[in-house]
Amino acid sequence: MRAMNPETPTYDFEVRVRHTGNNIHWLQVRGTVIFEYLKPVRIVGTTIDITDKKGAEILRDEILNITTHELKSPLSVVKGYLQLLHKFIAKIGDTRHQLIAERAITASGKVERLMDDMINNKLYHQTEMILKKETVNLEELTLEVIANASLTSGDFEISLATKTDIFKVTADRYRIAQVLTNLINNAIKYSPGESKIQIEISGDHTNIQVLVIDNGIGISETEHTKVFEKFYRVENASKIASGSGIGLFLCSEIIAHHGGEIRIETNPTGKGTVARFNLPL
């Protein structure tokens, strides 16, 4: 019905069909309505059987939900022991290791919230992402994420350059930390033989921008938008490191729900990738 309007002549949807014998098939239906003198005269399009692809997506969702549910119990135990360890370290006055314990507890809390989201199907089956917004200092948050990344990837030198003195945004701290973590981890994962990751923060009185720059294998321009599709995997990346194709999809959802934009560009040096996102102040 929407495509019968000359201003919106295209359609693209998935439909579940029951064939003779009660076999279930999924079809992807795409097309364009052709108009003559504003009157619809014919339709040009395709109908493709995507049953196998849809079945794989549903299976992935089910496996993910079951796995995250089963992980909650051991994670609660780990978090409990970390809290006991933190209390013990605080009593003996070891401030250095107390900070490490605090970061470990914070990280376990992030994992806990992420698993809750997956169990509740917020990521895969719900269009509305619930944000818990607060005032966030993006410089401090970026330094925290860098410290965590450096702890697990000590061979990499991750530097931060700031080109603004405006760092405070109204955002979901946990969600933006997810975006930064995913982008930095991708830069590390797909930069074999390299050791430097550069992060830049710039902005003005309307928005703030973050760049994550690497000198890795890069992504072809034809795939710069495709990488944000759920389960999409860059062809040359799959040969270097494993992945689910969810990270950048999640990043795009988070930034979109904050009213910002995210994109992938080729590093101006000709080698590597620039992941860029902005947030309105």
C-alpha positions, 0 to 999 in steps of 0.5 A: 500500500505504501509503495502505491504512493509515487513518493514512496514507490519501493518496498522491501520486507520479509514474509513467513510462508506456509507451503503445501505440506506445512513446510515453513519458508521465509521470503525476501520481497523487494520491488518498485511500483512503476507509475505513468502520469502518477498512476501505478501501472506495473511492479518490477521486483524479486522474491527470494527464498531466504529460508536457510539464512533466516534459520541461521539467524534464528539459531544464532539468537537462540544459542546466544540467549541460552549461552548468556543465561547459563553464564549468569550464575558463574559470573555472579560467583566471580563478581562476588569473589572480586568484591571480597578481594576488593574489601581485603585489598582496601583493608591493607591499604594497597591503593594500586591493586585496589584500583585494579580490583575496582576496574575488574568489578566494573567490567563484570558489571558491564558483562552482567548488563550486556547479558541481561539485555541479550536474555531480554531480547533487547538487542535482537528482537526489540527496535527500541533500546532503553538508554540510561542517560547521565552527564558523561565526561567522554575524555575520562571514559575513553581513558578508562576504556584505553586502560582496560584495553591496554591491560589485555593487549599490552603489545599495543600503544593506544594514545589519546589526542584531544582537540577540544576542551569540551568533553561532557555529553548527555549519554548512556555511559555504559553504552558509549563505553561499549562503542569505544571498546568495540572500536578499539578491540577491532582496531587491535584485532585487525592490525596484525604486525602493528603496535599503535592505535590512535584515538582523537576527540574533537568537537564544538558547542553542538557535537563531539567527535571521536576517531579510532585510527589504526594501520591494519588490514583496512576495509574496502570502500564497498563494505564501509556501510555493509559492516554495520549490518547484523552478522556481516563479516568483512571477507579479508577480516575473517581470515585473520580473526574470528568474530560474530558480525555483531560488534559494529551493528551494536555500535551503530544501534547505540549511536543512532539511539543517541542521535549521532552518526557513525561511519567507517573510512579509509585511513588517509595514509592509505593503510588501515581504517578510521572509525568515526562517530559523533554525539550531540552535546 
